[in-house]
Amino acid sequence: MAVTIALGGDTMLGRGVGEVIADTGPEGLFAPDVRAEFADADLAVLNLECCVSDRGRRWAAPGKPFHFRAPPEAVGVLTGLGVGCVTLANNHALDYGHEALEDTLGHLAGAGIAVAGAGRDREEARAPAVLERSGTRVAVIGVTDHPEDFAASETTPGVAYASLSEGVPSWLSRLVEDAAAEYDVVLVTPHWGPNMTTEPLPYVRRAAQCLVDAGATLVAGHSAHVFHGVNGNVLYDLGDLIDDYATDEDLRNDLGLAWRVEIGDIGEMRVTALPLTLNYARTELARDEDRTWIVDRLGSACAAFATEVSDQGRRLAVC
């Protein structure tokens, strides 16, 4: 067993990004060297934080400020990156209702992209996506701890919801245990915690340990819109990959990372990260002061877990 997995965090292809796709097509959102980072891996997985549809109505939830819907052409962005699987377990999968979620599932399936974390009913939403490369079978499990009203039911579409602040529910532990018994690699990718936090909250740390104890090979979270530190086989937050968001000058959510995890034949793991600059609807390699900021920030975030970061020239090694 040996596999290399490229990981991207929150990937928002709606709103202003969707307008760029509609105007100029899906090809120009990522610089060529960023596309190569994903395409060169055995598998590429990211969090798709929008629906993909031209139908539906905005989800009518009190206080919900943002609704993200990408045009159907946005699937070309994912295929251009070589993405083989997305998780839809997040707080934007149902932004335009059940109809748009079902369209999203159809568009992704038509492009050969597997989906974890959402489905036409609860059973489908919770089911792992299974990927295979060179004889290595990888199960991807997606789950979100918000919002509860997006949860799939026995008969209605939605996301795999779990209130992780109250502990990892038994169904999720069993799901990870069963996947670990059947597949070579189990990737759990939770959408957890609030936006714009600089470190994982205590309940996120507890949930991560429970998932590892249940048999997760790798836990890779998202939601904060800024990257967090790494603790062993837990990447607490991958940060953002592409969006049209306003920039917080202190938290620098316009700077991110493309992650790469190499899992060896006997379970050894190597984590590296490629520094990125996120402009409006365009992601490129970070350079100069941007790159220096990312190196320093990742180093301090990882130091909290006694994890070291070394600059290898192109990528950052995390160990």
CORBEL-V440735 format. One record per residue. PHI is phi in radians with two decimals (* if undefined). PSI is psi in whole degrees, -180 to 180 (* if undefined). D_CENTER is the distance of its C-alpha to the mean C-alpha in Angstrom with 2 decimals. Layout:
BEGIN
<<PHI	PSI	D_CENTER> <PHI	PSI	D_CENTER>>
END
This chain:
BEGIN
<<*	124	23.42> <-2.71	130	21.53> <-2.65	145	18.15> <-1.99	125	15.95> <-2.03	123	12.17> <-1.57	135	10.42> <-2.17	134	6.83> <-2.13	145	5.36> <-1.45	-141	3.88> <-1.09	120	5.38> <-2.08	103	7.35> <-1.88	112	10.57> <-1.91	14	13.28> <-1.73	-165	15.85> <0.80	-123	18.78> <-1.11	-35	19.96> <-1.14	-41	17.48> <-1.09	-35	18.70> <-1.15	-39	22.21> <-1.11	-43	21.82> <-1.06	-44	20.62> <-1.13	-34	23.60> <-1.41	-43	25.96> <-2.15	-3	25.21> <1.64	173	22.91> <-1.51	-2	19.40> <-1.38	-26	20.49> <-1.69	9	20.75> <-1.31	-25	17.42> <-2.16	136	16.58> <-1.09	151	19.37> <-0.95	-39	20.61> <-1.27	-23	19.83> <-1.32	-44	16.13> <-1.01	-41	16.15> <-1.12	-33	18.09> <-1.05	-37	15.63> <-1.46	-45	13.25> <-1.13	-28	16.24> <-1.39	-14	18.08> <-1.37	161	15.77> <-1.13	-41	16.65> <-2.42	148	13.27> <-2.27	129	10.18> <-2.32	138	6.82> <-2.58	168	3.86> <-1.66	112	2.96> <-1.53	104	6.71> <-1.71	59	8.29> <-3.02	165	11.77> <-1.63	163	14.23> <-2.15	103	16.03> <-2.98	162	19.71> <-2.06	22	23.03> <-2.24	178	24.19> <1.71	169	23.92> <-2.12	153	24.77> <-1.03	137	22.94> <-1.11	124	22.02> <-1.60	78	24.98> <-1.98	132	23.79> <-1.00	130	25.90> <1.41	3	24.39> <-1.37	113	21.24> <-1.54	-25	21.25> <-2.21	138	18.56> <-2.32	121	18.08> <-2.02	120	15.83> <-2.36	122	17.02> <-1.67	150	16.66> <-1.24	157	19.66> <-0.95	-29	19.76> <-1.11	-16	20.15> <-1.11	-21	16.54> <-1.03	-29	15.77> <-1.11	-26	17.69> <-1.11	-43	15.12> <-1.22	-45	12.72> <-1.14	-33	15.76> <-1.15	-26	16.94> <-1.49	-12	14.03> <1.40	24	14.65> <-1.24	128	11.40> <-1.79	-15	12.46> <-2.73	141	9.82> <-2.20	151	7.19> <-1.73	137	6.42> <-1.92	10	8.61> <-1.36	88	9.12> <-2.80	-178	9.23> <-1.58	18	12.32> <-2.27	-3	12.66> <-1.07	-31	12.73> <-1.91	24	16.45> <-1.01	-29	17.40> <-2.09	28	20.11> <1.49	-179	21.02> <-1.09	-39	21.29> <-1.06	-46	22.78> <-1.22	-35	19.91> <-1.11	-43	17.37> <-1.12	-36	19.79> <-1.08	-43	20.02> <-1.02	-47	16.27> <-1.05	-40	16.52> <-1.19	-43	19.62> <-1.11	-43	18.45> <-1.16	-44	15.52> <-1.07	-40	18.00> <-1.11	-26	20.55> <-1.62	2	18.50> <1.34	24	17.90> <-1.80	123	14.13> <-1.31	156	13.36> <-2.22	135	11.61> <-2.11	151	10.56> <1.54	0	10.89> <-2.68	157	13.37> <-3.04	-177	16.81> <-1.38	-10	20.39> <-2.77	178	21.33> <-1.09	-41	20.26> <-1.07	-45	20.91> <-1.20	-38	18.74> <-1.12	-36	15.82> <-1.50	-16	16.01> <-1.17	138	16.77> <-1.16	146	14.66> <-1.46	137	13.79> <-2.02	124	16.01> <-2.06	152	15.89> <-2.45	133	18.88> <-2.44	124	19.91> <0.91	41	23.40> <1.49	-5	24.07> <-1.67	125	20.99> <-1.78	126	19.26> <-2.06	126	15.63> <-1.75	129	14.57> <-1.96	122	10.97> <-2.01	121	11.11> <-1.89	139	8.96> <-2.67	149	10.66> <-2.29	148	11.02> <-1.76	10	14.00> <-2.86	147	14.73> <-1.63	154	16.61> <-1.12	-32	19.07> <-1.29	-6	20.61> <-1.53	-6	17.62> <-1.09	134	18.22> <-1.19	148	19.42> <-1.96	-174	22.99> <-1.11	-23	25.24> <-2.24	-5	26.19> <-2.17	150	23.74> <-1.18	158	20.28> <2.88	-161	17.33> <-1.90	165	14.31> <-1.41	104	14.35> <-1.82	138	15.48> <-2.56	129	16.65> <-1.39	82	18.45> <-1.19	-21	17.25> <-1.11	-20	19.59> <-1.74	10	22.34> <1.84	160	21.14> <-1.28	122	19.19> <-1.17	157	21.03> <-1.09	-34	23.07> <-1.12	-35	21.48> <-1.29	-42	18.10> <-1.03	-44	20.00> <-1.14	-38	22.02> <-1.07	-44	19.15> <-1.17	-43	17.74> <-1.04	-46	21.37> <-1.15	-40	22.21> <-1.14	-40	19.30> <-1.12	-31	20.33> <-1.33	-22	23.84> <-1.85	-31	23.14> <-2.03	161	20.48> <-1.30	-38	20.42> <-2.32	136	16.85> <-2.10	113	14.72> <-1.80	118	11.00> <-1.84	126	10.03> <-2.18	91	6.55> <-1.55	143	7.98> <-1.74	102	7.72> <-2.41	151	10.90> <1.39	169	13.56> <-1.43	168	14.89> <-1.22	154	14.15> <0.99	44	15.70> <-1.86	150	16.46> <-1.66	-8	17.25> <-2.71	158	16.83> <-1.19	138	15.58> <-1.20	159	18.08> <-0.94	-40	20.45> <-1.19	-31	19.20> <-1.15	-41	15.63> <-1.11	-41	17.46> <-1.15	-44	19.61> <-1.10	-40	16.97> <-1.04	-44	15.22> <-1.13	-38	18.72> <-1.11	-40	19.46> <-1.17	-40	16.55> <-1.12	-44	17.76> <-1.08	-31	21.27> <-1.33	-14	20.53> <2.18	7	19.59> <-1.13	129	15.90> <-1.24	-38	15.98> <-2.60	135	12.71> <-2.04	123	10.63> <-2.28	105	7.32> <-1.69	175	6.65> <-2.86	167	5.81> <2.42	-32	8.45> <-1.27	-21	11.15> <1.26	2	10.61> <-2.37	147	12.19> <-1.34	149	11.42> <-1.96	-175	13.19> <-1.41	176	15.22> <-2.08	135	15.05> <-2.29	97	17.38> <1.12	-119	18.20> <-1.72	24	15.45> <-2.03	117	13.27> <-1.78	101	10.77> <-1.12	-39	10.94> <-2.62	127	8.62> <-1.37	-14	6.87> <1.38	-164	8.39> <-1.72	155	8.45> <-1.96	-42	8.80> <-2.78	146	11.40> <-2.99	-172	13.30> <-2.20	26	16.92> <-1.33	154	16.92> <-1.16	151	19.95> <-1.75	130	19.88> <-1.47	119	20.82> <-1.19	-20	23.34> <-1.58	-46	22.98> <-1.43	-20	19.26> <0.92	59	18.61> <-1.25	1	15.29> <-1.57	5	16.41> <-2.11	134	15.81> <-2.55	-165	12.63> <-2.52	141	11.73> <-1.76	122	10.63> <-1.71	148	10.44> <-2.38	128	12.62> <-2.12	121	13.65> <-1.82	119	17.04> <-1.92	120	18.28> <-1.51	-180	22.03> <-1.09	-32	24.69> <-1.94	25	25.60> <1.58	-2	22.22> <-1.18	151	22.25> <-2.31	137	19.00> <-2.21	126	18.60> <-1.97	128	15.74> <-2.28	163	16.02> <-2.51	138	14.36> <-1.82	117	15.46> <-1.15	137	16.33> <-2.26	150	15.54> <-1.95	127	17.32> <-1.80	102	15.82> <-1.51	-177	18.87> <-1.14	111	19.29> <0.99	31	17.36> <-2.72	125	17.67> <-2.02	129	15.77> <-2.33	170	18.14> <-1.12	138	18.89> <-1.32	143	19.91> <-2.38	160	23.63> <0.92	-126	26.45> <-1.10	-36	25.97> <-1.07	-46	22.27> <-1.14	-41	21.66> <-1.07	-41	24.04> <-1.08	-44	22.31> <-1.11	-45	18.95> <-1.03	-46	20.90> <-1.15	-43	22.76> <-1.17	-45	19.93> <-1.14	-38	17.84> <-1.05	-45	21.19> <-1.24	-36	22.12> <-1.15	-38	18.83> <-1.35	-30	19.14> <-1.05	-28	22.88> <-1.09	-19	22.48> <-2.00	17	21.50> <1.01	32	24.13> <-1.80	132	21.61> <-1.67	149	22.98> <-2.17	129	21.53> <-2.16	140	23.70> <-1.52	117	23.75> <-1.80	16	24.41> <1.75	-57	25.11> <-1.82	-53	22.14> <-1.85	165	19.38> <-1.82	130	19.25> <-1.61	132	19.85> <-2.04	118	18.58> <-2.68	*	20.95>>
END
